[in-house]
Amino acid sequence: MQHTSKLPDVKTTIFSIMSGLAKTHNAINLSQGFPDFESDKTLTDLVCKAMNSGYNQYAPMYGNLELRQAIAKKIELLYNTSYHPDNEITVTAGATQAIFTVINTFIREGDEVIIFKPAYDSYEPAVKLNGGTPIAIQLEAPFFGVDWDLVRQKISSRTKMIIVNTPHNPLGTVFSKADMLQLQDLTKNTDIIVLSDEVYEHMIYDGEQHQSACLFPDLKKRSFVVASFCKTFHNTGWRIGYCCAPKELMDLFMQVHQFNVFCVHHPTQKGIADYMQEPKHYLELSAFYQQKRDLFLNLIKDSRFKFKPSKGTYFQVLDYSAITDEYDVDFAKRLTVESGIASIPLSVFNTNNIDHKVLRFCFAKKDDTLKRAADILNTI
Ligand SMILES: Cc1ncc(COP(=O)(O)O)c(C=O)c1O
């Protein structure tokens, strides 16, 4: 019997390649986005407590009620808007499942989905698996801003969804209020769904405000806002997140979600619900990561890499055009093998693998790791 791939273009992800190479060559791994420090013991204790207190059977389909209430409270506090915990908030297996299920719920054969490149790598395969066509809009160096006139031109009668991501992985840029107003304006009086990937909402620097889709009433009506506890609470292995949307949209999402996972790890939900009773646990995150960004950038300020400080996420992109004109994938591999530091080449996230001579480094690392990494980068 002959089986064919539903995703013939998909190869081993760059994350596996670079992390594998880092391991083989004992390199400092700033490639994949995960912390090399432990998360708060208070949180892990609360999850263990939940496990020891009987939170071990199926959670409700939307998620543990206390967690949904804590999420609703957080959104009220930060964005002064409400989602009803009963039917507008769903806890998911990471943001990844929320993204996949939103796309699975709405995208049919022939639908077009606008995606800004570089883009997080799960969007396009999810669109294709559902018969949709990704319509890529490449963001261009050096500013990587969105040309909203171009977006207007790309919107057609087949456009079913626009996926946005702010703060942005891999660029570390953020959408301004003006960007969000443009998005709101462009989608007004259409049936377009906006999938707003906001997993780095709590990592935003230099006094900027996160511009959530839920802040803009007309945008909120058509949006799924996706968030991740993995990012926020330093536990990428827990794979737990959530999404919010108005009830009419969430009702449709739930039809798929119930047959996809139905519910996710219950004791973790209860532990996070208790932990979130203290808002400082998410309010202090930007300051925590800004200190790491500043430490890293200060240490490499005299290196031959050029950069604009990341505005959000825990990623910093570095331009190496003054060092070599090597293809970014080759340079990233060479840095790992010969110099002992692993990063992610940005071309893998771009249309036609366009190479802007930029590498992405993750600064969610212990200060000591960042110092050792900087020592190496200063010699390149
Ligand atoms: C932009 C973006 N969206 C979604 C995700 C997935 O988040 P989670 O680990 O909660 O599934 C990531 C993880 O790297 C990400 O960078």
The ligand as a MOL file (V3000), in Angstrom:
LIG
                    3D

  0  0  0     0  0            999 V3000
M  V30 BEGIN CTAB
M  V30 COUNTS 16 16 0 0 0
M  V30 BEGIN ATOM
M  V30 1 C 4.1060 32.9370 18.3170 0
M  V30 2 C 3.8410 31.6620 19.0350 0
M  V30 3 N 2.5940 31.1750 19.0540 0
M  V30 4 C 2.3000 30.0310 19.6730 0
M  V30 5 C 3.2560 29.2920 20.3210 0
M  V30 6 C 2.8770 28.0060 20.9930 0
M  V30 7 O 2.6540 28.1660 22.3480 0
M  V30 8 P 2.4170 26.9040 23.2860 0
M  V30 9 O 3.7480 26.4190 23.7320 0
M  V30 10 O 1.5660 27.4300 24.4140 0
M  V30 11 O 1.6860 25.8920 22.4850 0
M  V30 12 C 4.5720 29.7370 20.3280 0
M  V30 13 C 5.6370 28.9420 20.9490 0
M  V30 14 O 6.8020 29.0620 20.6570 0
M  V30 15 C 4.8720 30.9650 19.6730 0
M  V30 16 O 6.1280 31.4550 19.6540 0
M  V30 END ATOM
M  V30 BEGIN BOND
M  V30 1 1 1 2
M  V30 2 1 2 3
M  V30 3 2 2 15
M  V30 4 2 3 4
M  V30 5 1 4 5
M  V30 6 1 5 6
M  V30 7 2 5 12
M  V30 8 1 6 7
M  V30 9 1 7 8
M  V30 10 2 8 9
M  V30 11 1 8 10
M  V30 12 1 8 11
M  V30 13 1 12 13
M  V30 14 1 12 15
M  V30 15 2 13 14
M  V30 16 1 15 16
M  V30 END BOND
M  V30 END CTAB
M  END
